[in-house]
Amino acid sequence: MHAKSLLFAIVAALAGCAGLGPHAWYVTPEIRAVVASPDRSDADRKTDERRKPEMLLAFAGVKPGMRVLEVGAGAGYSAELLARSVGPQGTVYAQNSREAVERFIKTRFDERAAKPVMGNVVKLIRDFDDPVPGDVRNLDLVTMLFEYHDTPAMGIDREKMNRNIFAALKPGGFFVVADHSAKSGAGASAGKTLHRIDEALLRQEVEAAGFKFADAADFLRNPDDPREATSSRASFRVDAFVLKFVRP
């Protein structure tokens, strides 16, 4: 191999180890500091092992001062990471539906919201198909993490949901979606039976709202997952995709 080619290969390999790969994103020291914050809970650190938040924050391009919406914030694991990342000059809108709060989340989000670091988080109790108030616009980023697969079973109007997310973003703003992967061609039904969704279907629905596909990341992939087990009960690491879309 030519010396110059060898040097290029070595640099590329090192970049991949740092989270760059072929992408224009990498894990910054600031992101590492957010995830390593000493006041994060042991439970959240355990969740980090399967969610790889450093790489997700880097892929999403989260920066101080951003205005971010999380659709389906749950008990606030990701909302807290986003709040730490955007800092006191930024804002995180954390949406949950009333049904999700009453049935599953209960008081867990409110308990987390009492932490000082969550002072820049605005709690939204709204339906998934209308996740953000009409006066909240020009957002830098919207995330929906491991929630999209549940929307078919909940009877959510996903076309309306995606249009409203599109409208809330500024031109050039990003919509980042991560979810458990179903078999190709599985359609929406796998959401109810396996808590997974067909990546191609999700991409088709999001792009139909006007988004353009921007990037994909493989740090949550597991090619050995046969994608036949319910994601919440699998005894192995579930295959998951992470996609980024942009509002033109």
QUIHUTA-V64139 format. One record per pair of residues at least 12 apart in sequence whose C-alpha atoms are under 8 Angstrom apart, sorted by the first residue. I is the first residue (numbers start at 1). GAP is how many residues later the second one is. Records with the same first field share a line. If there is no record, write none. Layout:
I: GAP / GAP
//
This chain:
19: 36
25: 33 / 34 / 36
26: 29 / 32 / 33
27: 27 / 28 / 30 / 31
28: 30
31: 23 / 26 / 27 / 54
32: 22
34: 47 / 50 / 51
35: 18 / 19 / 46
44: 33
50: 170 / 187
51: 169
52: 167 / 168
55: 164
57: 25
59: 158
60: 81 / 114 / 116 / 184
62: 20 / 23 / 24 / 79
63: 22 / 23
64: 21 / 22 / 23 / 25 / 26
65: 21 / 22 / 23 / 24 / 25 / 26
66: 20 / 23 / 24 / 25 / 73 / 74 / 75
67: 19 / 23 / 24 / 25 / 26 / 72 / 73 / 74
68: 14 / 23 / 24 / 25 / 71 / 72 / 73 / 74 / 75
69: 23 / 24 / 25 / 26 / 70 / 72 / 73 / 74
70: 22 / 23 / 24 / 25 / 72 / 73 / 74
71: 23 / 24 / 25 / 57 / 60 / 71 / 72 / 73 / 74 / 76
72: 22 / 23 / 24 / 25 / 56 / 72 / 73 / 75
73: 21 / 22 / 23 / 71
74: 22 / 26 / 27 / 31 / 35
75: 30 / 33 / 34 / 37
76: 18 / 32 / 33 / 36 / 37
79: 13 / 15 / 42
80: 37 / 38
83: 34 / 35 / 37 / 38
84: 33 / 34
87: 33
88: 31 / 32
89: 31
90: 30
91: 29 / 30 / 31
92: 28 / 29 / 30
93: 28 / 29 / 30 / 31
94: 27 / 28 / 29 / 30
95: 28 / 29 / 30 / 31 / 36 / 37
96: 28 / 29 / 30 / 31 / 32 / 35
97: 28 / 29 / 30 / 31
98: 27 / 28 / 29
128: 28 / 33
129: 27 / 28 / 29 / 31 / 32 / 33 / 35
130: 30 / 31 / 34
131: 30 / 33 / 34
132: 32 / 33 / 36
134: 34
136: 32
137: 30 / 31 / 32 / 33
138: 30 / 31 / 32 / 33 / 35
139: 29 / 30 / 31 / 34
140: 29 / 30 / 32 / 33 / 34
141: 28 / 32 / 33 / 34 / 35
142: 23 / 27 / 32 / 33 / 34
143: 32 / 33 / 34
144: 31 / 32 / 33 / 34
145: 31 / 32 / 33 / 34
146: 31 / 32 / 33 / 34
147: 32
148: 29 / 31 / 49
149: 30 / 31 / 39 / 41 / 42 / 43 / 46 / 47 / 48
150: 41 / 42 / 45
151: 40
152: 36 / 37 / 39 / 40
153: 36 / 38 / 39
158: 47
159: 46 / 47 / 49 / 50
162: 43 / 44 / 47
163: 46 / 47
166: 43 / 44 / 45 / 81
169: 78
170: 77
171: 75 / 76 / 77
172: 74 / 75 / 76
173: 73 / 74 / 75
174: 70 / 71 / 72 / 73
175: 69 / 70 / 71 / 72
176: 66 / 67 / 68 / 69
177: 65 / 66 / 67
178: 62 / 63 / 64 / 65
179: 17 / 18 / 61 / 62 / 63
180: 15 / 16 / 17 / 51 / 58 / 59 / 60 / 61
181: 15 / 16 / 17 / 18 / 46 / 57 / 58 / 59 / 60
182: 12 / 14 / 15 / 16 / 17 / 45 / 46
183: 14 / 15 / 44 / 45
184: 14 / 15 / 16
185: 13 / 15 / 16
186: 12
187: 14
188: 13
193: 37
194: 34 / 35 / 36 / 37
195: 35 / 36 / 37
196: 34 / 35
199: 42
210: 37 / 38
211: 34 / 35 / 36 / 37
212: 33 / 34 / 35 / 36
213: 30 / 31 / 32 / 33
214: 29 / 30 / 31 / 32
215: 28 / 29 / 30
216: 25 / 26 / 27 / 28
217: 24 / 25 / 26
218: 23 / 24
220: 19 / 20 / 21 / 22
221: 17 / 18 / 19 / 20
222: 15 / 16 / 17 / 18
223: 16
224: 15
225: 12 / 13 / 14
227: 12
//
